[in-house]
């Protein structure tokens, strides 16, 4: 039994997808931008007293800014 030749569709390969951009995770906090710090003790209702501290580099967003692009300027006049 002879196998028929493949058609054009069967011979095509699937094109590779675009590589996703690397994540822009903040280098200072590694993505953990906000933490709760206990102050010790509890309030009148029994809740633990805490404060929230945000990363000073990313201001609590967990991401770093997108890279700046240099505008193209033509040389000459």
N, C-alpha and C positions, 0 to 999 in steps of 0.2 A: 504494500500500500504506500503510495507516494503521498507525501504531505504537501498541500498547496502552498504556494509562495505567500508570504505575509503581505497584507495590504499596506498602503501608505500610512494609515492610522496606526496599525500595529507596529510599524517600524519606528515611529517617532518616540522620542524620549521625553519624559516630563522635565520641564525646565525647573531649575532650582529656584527656590523662593528667596526673597531678599533677606539678608541677615538683619535681625532686629538690632536696634541701637543698644549699646550697653546701658545698664541702669545708672541713673544719676543719683546714687545714694550718697548722702553726706559723708565725707571722709572723717569728720570729727566725732560724729555720734553713731556711725554705722547703721543709720536708719532708726535708732531708738531716740527720737528727738525730744520726747517729754518723759520725765520720770516723776514719781510721787515720792516725796521724802516725809517720813513720819517725824513728828515733832515730839513724840513721847506723850503718853497719857491719853486720856479721852475727854470729850466734852460732856456736858450735862446729859445729853441724850444717849451717850454710850458709843458715839462714833469716834473712830480713831482720827486724831488731828493730823492732817497732812498738808503739805504745800506742793505745788507743781513747779518744776524747774524745766525750762525749755533750753534747747541747744542754742548757744549764742551765735554759732556760725550760720545755721539754716533757719533760725527763728521758729523752730517747731514744725517745719515742713518735711523733714527727713530727706530732702533732695538738695543737690547742689545746683547752682544756676547753669543754664545751657551755655555751651562754649560760645564766646563772642566770635562773630565773623568779621573779618577785616574787609572794609569796603574796597572795591576795586577802583583805582584811580588811574586814569590814563596819563602817561608821561607826555610832557610837552605842553603845548598851549591848549 
